[in-house]
Amino acid sequence: MGTEKKLEVVVKIVGHLEKYISGDQNELNLKLNAGSRIIDIFQKLEFPEKEIKYIMILVNGQPASKETALKSGDRISLLTLADGG
């Protein structure tokens, strides 16, 4: 074990989702298993299921879905669709 390939991505979090990450940074460098999808980022960052449907996802500046497959070097932006009340 331990020979599983990894990929590295940059995740930028905008909006109230920042409360789910530690510290006051809104950009993270994440190492994920090869074959990972956006949903795997949500699980790694422990975003509550109820929040996920309100997240706009961009991969390298293009709209994406939670099922989008990732590759090393991707830049992911996670934006909250509704902030406020």
Residue pairs with C-beta under 8 A, 6 or more apart in sequence:
4 33
4 34
5 33
5 34
6 31
6 32
6 33
6 34
7 31
7 32
7 33
7 34
7 36
7 70
7 71
7 72
7 74
8 29
8 30
8 31
8 32
8 72
8 73
9 29
9 30
9 32
9 41
9 70
9 72
9 73
9 74
9 75
9 76
10 27
10 28
10 29
10 30
10 74
10 75
10 76
11 27
11 28
11 29
11 30
11 41
11 45
11 76
11 77
11 78
12 26
12 27
12 28
12 75
12 76
12 77
12 78
13 21
13 26
13 27
13 28
13 78
14 26
14 77
14 78
14 79
14 80
15 79
15 80
15 83
16 80
16 83
17 47
17 51
17 55
17 78
17 80
18 26
20 45
20 46
20 47
20 48
20 51
21 28
21 45
28 45
30 41
30 44
32 40
32 41
32 44
32 70
33 40
35 69
36 69
36 70
37 66
37 67
37 68
37 69
37 70
38 57
38 59
38 64
38 65
38 66
38 67
38 68
38 70
38 76
39 66
39 67
40 70
41 70
41 76
41 78
42 52
42 55
42 66
47 55
51 80
52 66
54 80
54 81
54 82
55 78
55 79
55 80
55 81
56 63
56 78
56 79
56 80
56 81
57 63
57 64
57 65
57 66
57 68
57 76
57 77
57 78
58 64
58 76
58 77
58 79
59 68
59 70
59 74
59 75
59 76
60 74
60 75
61 75
61 77
64 76
70 76
